[in-house]
């Protein structure tokens, strides 16, 4: 089961996808409205869906967040991420310190309207020279700070910009096409152990894999609930939020994405996200319309 947003040609709706059919949630006008509910009410609403289903192939699936929801990211939560950030940066100590600090690194990645989803392009900045995908488990929290589900995130990143100066993090991370989430949110009650999920990344170029790697959320250095708790310490999220929990796959330093590459991320029990890479902001002008 996945919670999805979709359009049949008459505006966005919210539903429950099971296999190849989508059952609309009666009386739920938006994902924001659903994520405003406490977890027990949200689950009851989802499990009581009885409307006539529609074939999944007859609708257009949308990014899973809407309204005032936001995507945030946690950084340096895997040992390999710490090592890679230290390798590329002229200010190495900050990454070593935050890896073991009590307070995690958290940053705003995108409001809901900037998100792209499965089948959409993802972007690399025109003023960057070294760009990579970052496959991550994203946890979805409701307005009450409760974990209600999980989805797949590609936290696109410019290694050259962040490496030049850690204070350039926002420019390395926040740009048109830089934030992708899978279409579906897998309910938390259907994922028995989010700390032991396989994450796979493949990058295809000219018909062949140039990257094929795997990790597990078992390698996360911080508890997922702790990351969510820190996110809610200083902010309210009345329409819910997604928090990407960091990457455990970092390509070799000599690899960089190119326009035309295809990035495929799969997380066991959660979902799959596939996007083609485009360069510059022009291919994403439709996001602001």
N, C-alpha and C positions, 0 to 999 in steps of 0.2 A: 504494500500500500504506500502511496505517495500523495501528499497534499500538493495541489497544483493550481496555478492560475492559467486560464485559457480564454480564447476568444472564438466564438462561432460566427463572427461577422456582425454581432450586435453589441459589442462591448465586453470588457473583461468580466469573467466569472471565477468562482472558486469551487473546486471539486476534489473528489477523491479518485485517484487513478489506481485501478487494479488491472494488471495485465494490459489488455488493449481496449479497455472501456473507462469512461470517466463519469462518475455520478456527481451531479451538482449538489452543493450544500444549500439546502433551502433556507432562506432567511439570512444568509451570509453574503454580504455584498462585496467584501474585499478580504484579502489576507490580513490586512491591518485589523479589521473587525474581529477576525478569528484569533489573532495573536493578542488582542486585548483581554481575552478570557483567561481566567485561572486554568491551570492544567487539567483539573478534573472536569471542568465544564467544556473545555476544548475537546477533550477526548470523547466525552459523551456526545457532543455535537457531531464529531466526525463519524463515530460508530453508529449513529442513528440515521445516517443518510439513506434515504429510501426512494429518492426521485428516479425517474427513468434514466438509465445511463446513455451516454452517447459514445460512438466509436472514437477512440483516440485519434485515429487517422482523419477524422472529419473536422478537427479543431486545430487552432494554432496555439501552441503552448508558449507561455510567456515566462519572463523571469519571475521567481517565486515571491519576491517582496514588492510591496506597494506602499502608498501613503507616505508617512513620515519615517518609515523603517530605514535603517542604515546597515551597511556592511562595515564591520571593523575587522582589524587583523591583529594577531599577536605575533611578535617577532622573536627570533632566537630561542625557540622552544625545543629544538633538536640539536644534538651535539654537532652534526654535520653542518647545520646552518651557522652555528657559532664559528666553526673553523673556516667556512667559506667567507663569511663577513669579515673575519680578521685577515684573511688572505687578500681580499680585494681592497681593503680600506687603508687609508693613511692614518687613521685614528683607531688602531686595533683594540685598545684596552676597553673601549665602551661596550663592545660586544661581549667580551669575556666577562665583564662585570654584570651586565644585565642578565646573562645566562644563569648566574647563580644568585642574583639578588632576590629579595623577598617580593618586590614589586615587579610585575612583568612589563614588557614593552607592549603598549597597545596604541594603535593609531587608526583614525578614520580612513576607510578606503573609498567608500562611495555611498551616496544616498540611493534610494531605490531606483530613481529615474535614470541613473547612470549605469545600471547593471545591464550586462548582456548575458545571454543564456545559450544553451545547447543549440548548435546550428548557426548562431550568429558569429561574426568575426570577432577576434580579439586584436588588441593593438600593441604596436611598439612605437615609441616616440621617435619623431623625425630627428630630434637633436641628441639622441643617444647612440652609442656605438656598440653596446654590449647588453643584450636583452635575453631574459630567460622566463620560462613559465615556472610557477611555484604551485604544485599540486597540494591541496590542503583539505582536511576535514573541516567543514564549517558547522558549528553548532548554532541552532536557532533557538532563541529565547523569547518568551512572551513578555508582556509589559510588566509582569511581576518578577522577572528575573529567573523564572523556572525554565529548565531545558525541556523543550517540547519536540525537538526533532533535529535531524542532521541532513546536510546536503554536501555537494561537491563544489569546491572553489578552486579557481585558477587565479592566484594573486600575481598577476604579471608584474615584472620588475625590471628596471634598468640598473644593472650592476655597475655600469660606468658612472652614472650620476650619483648613486649612493656612495660608491667607493671613493669618489672625489672628496666628499665631505658628508658625514652623517646628518648634518643639518639640512641636507638636500633630500632627505627621506621622502617628504611629501611629493616632490617633483619626480622622484624615482618610482613612486607607487601610485599616485593619483593623477590620472590623465584619461583621455577619451579611449575607451576600449580596454582599459587596464583591469577591469573587475568583472569576472564571469562566475555565475552560479548555475548549477544544473537546474532543470525545470522543476524537479520534484523535491519535496521535503519528506524524508522518511521519518515517521513518528518515532519519538524516543522509546515508547513502550514496545516497539517492534525490534529494537536493537539492544540485545541483552548486555553487551559489553562493548562500549565505544572505545575502550582502551586497548583493543586487540583486533583492529581492522586493517587489512592489507590495502595499501595505496599503490596504484600502478600508474606510471607515466610513459607515454610513447609520443615521440615527435617524428612525423613522417615528412620526408623531403624527396621530391622526384620519385615517388613510389617505393621508397625504402625507409626503414627505421634508422634514424641517426641518433636517437636516444631511446633506450628501453631500460627502465629502472623500476625498482620496487622498494617500499619501506613498510612500516607498520606504525599505527598510533601507539603501540607498546613502547616506542622509543621517545614519546613525549616526556619532557622533564617535569612538566607541571600538570596537576590534576585539571581536567576540563572545567569542572565546577568552579575551581579557584579563579580561572581566567574570566568566567562569566561574572563571578562575584566582584572582581576588580572593575569590570566594565560598568557595573551598575552602582559602584560606590559614589561616583560623582555625576552621573547622568540618569535621566529618566528616558524610557523608550516607550511611549504610549502606544505605538504601533508595532512594537517588537523590534528585534535586531538579530542579525547573524554575525557570528564572530568566527573568522577563520583562525585555526589553532596553530598555524605555523607549518613550515615545510620540512620534511625529512628527506627530500630529494633535491640535490643541487648539482646541476650538470658541471662537467669539467670546465675549468676556467677558459679553455680555448674554444668553447662552444657558444654560439650566439644564434638566436632565432633570426629567420629571414621572412620577408613577405612571401606568402605562398605556402609556408609550412603548415602542417596540421598538427594540433596538439590534442591528445586524447588522454583523459584522466578517468580512472575507474577506482572506486572505493567499495570494497566488499560490504554487502548488506545495505549500502546507501544509494549508489547510483553511478552514472556515467556522464561525462561532459566532453564534447568534441567541438573544437573551434578552429577555423582557418585564420592565419595571421595576416593582418594588414598593417601598413606603415602610415604614420601621420594621423591627424585628427579628421581629415576630410571624410574617410569612409564611415565615420560615426556621427555625422551631422544629424542623422535621423533621431538620435537619442534626445536632442533638445527641441524637437518639433512638437 
